[in-house]
Amino acid sequence: MGPCGPDESQKTMSDTPPDRLSVNPDSPHYDADLLERGIGIRFKGVEKTNVEEYCISERWVRVAAGKTLDRKGNAMTIKLQGDVEAYFRDTAEG
C-alpha cells in the first residue's frame, strides 16, 4: 500500500465531525473552527440546512422554528428525534 496508508487513516480520523455541535457561541458545544470548515447534516436521510445543534449519539437535532425569537433574542428551536449523520462539506465535495 505504500507510505500513503497511515496518512489516509489519520486523515479519516481527523475528518470525523464531533458527536455534538452547536452554532450558538454561548453553548459549551460551540466550535468556531469546525463551523467555519463547514458541517453538513443529514437527518432521517434528508439534507438539513437549518440545524442549530445536533447530537449523533442521542439521535436528535434542534432546528429553527421559523423566525420566532426567545426573550434573549435567540432563535426558538424544536428538538427532533431520529437518525443523524454529520459530515464535513469540504471532504464530501472533493
N, C-alpha and C positions, 0 to 999 in steps of 0.2 A: 504494500500500500504506500510505502514511502514516508517521507517526513511530514507530509500534509495531514496524515491521520490524526495525531494528537491535537494539532491546531484546530482541526474541524470539530473535534469533540469539545474542546474548550469553548469554541465559538457557540456551539449548540447550547452549552450550559449558560453562557452569558446572554444568550438570546431568548431566555425563558422569562416572560413577564412575571412580576410578583403575584403572590396569591391574592393580595388585596391592594387596591389603589384607589385614591380619591382625587378629584380635581379641586377640592376645597383646600386652600392654603392653611386654614385653621385645623385641619384634620391631622392626626398623627400618621395617617396612611398616605399623606401627600408627598410626592417626589417630583420636583420640577424637571430634573434631568430626564427622567423616564417619560414624562408627559411631552417634553419638547421633542424627544425622539419619535413619538407617535405610537400610540397603542390602539389597536383595533379590537372590537368586542363583537363576538357572535353570541347571541342569546337565543336559545332554542333553535339554533341553526340559521338565524336571521341576523344580518349585519345591523348593528345599532350605532347611531352617531350621537345620541342624546344621553349617554350614560354618565352620571355624576360620580358614581362609586360602584365597585364590584368586589365580590369575594368568590373565588373559584371553589374553594373547599366547602363553603357553606351554601353554594349554589344560589346566589342572588345578585341582582343588580339594583341600583337606585337610578331611576330616570326622572328627568324634569317633568313636572306636572304643568305643562303649558307655560305661560308667562307669570304664573302666580308666585308671589314672594312672601316669605315669612316676615315677622316683625323686625328681624335684624337685616332685612334686605337680601337674604339668600334665597335661591330658587327652592320652591317647595318640591319635594321628591316623593316618588312612590316606590316602594320596595316590591320587586317582582321575583318570584321563585322559579328556578328552572336551571337547565344546563347552561353553563357559562364557559366560553372559550376566549382567552385573551392571546393576542399575538402582536409582535412589533410590525408596524406597517412597512418599515424600510426593508425588512427581510422578506416579507410577503410579495413585494413588488419586484425585487431583484433577484 
